[in-house]
Structure formats: structure tokens, C-alpha cells
Amino acid sequence: MKAFPNVTSEKGMDLRDYFAAKFMYTAFKMVEHNHNCDFGDNWEWSYDEEEFESLADLAYEMAAAMVKAREKNT
């Protein structure tokens, strides 16, 4: 299922990708909370690839749940 269907094309972002992207702000806020900080304009933060991968996985898990709930409620 596409997030932005176009009658002339089936190209576009998958709904699951769209939901995952929308959840990323919340996921980032979870990182701030877990690190007990408020980044604000200060982006001096050590990159933790494993943590970012976990957040991306979480975003797609949440997106899959959102798609499932959407299908159940339509």
C-alpha cells in the first residue's frame, strides 16, 4: 500500500515507510530521555550505531503495528 498513491503511477513511498518516518521524532525523543538530556541546538553527541539501528528497528515495528491497526479498523 502506498502512502501517496498516484492514479498514473504505482511509485511512491510505502505506507509502512511513511509511518516509520513519522515515528522517528518520537524515537529520537526517547534517545534524549534515555540519555537524560535535551539536545536542543547542541548536537555534540557521540554516535552509537547500535542504538540508532535499534531505533530504526523500533520505528518499523511500530509502523507495522500501525498498518495492522489501520487494516483492522477500515
QUIUR-V793537 format. One record per backbone hydrogen bond with DSSP energy under -0.5 kcal/mol. NH is the residue of the N-H (numbers start at 1). CO is the residue of the C=O. Records with the same first field share a line. If there is no record, write none. Layout:
NH: CO + CO
//
This chain:
3: 13
4: 13
6: 9
9: 6
15: 1
18: 14
19: 15
20: 16
21: 17
22: 18
23: 19
24: 20 + 21
27: 23
28: 24
29: 25
30: 26
31: 27
32: 28
33: 29
34: 30
35: 31
36: 33
37: 32
42: 39
43: 41
45: 43
49: 47
52: 48
53: 49
54: 50
55: 51
56: 52
57: 53
58: 54
59: 55
60: 56
61: 57
62: 58
63: 59
64: 60
65: 61
66: 62
67: 63
68: 64
69: 65
70: 66
71: 67
72: 68
73: 69
74: 71
//
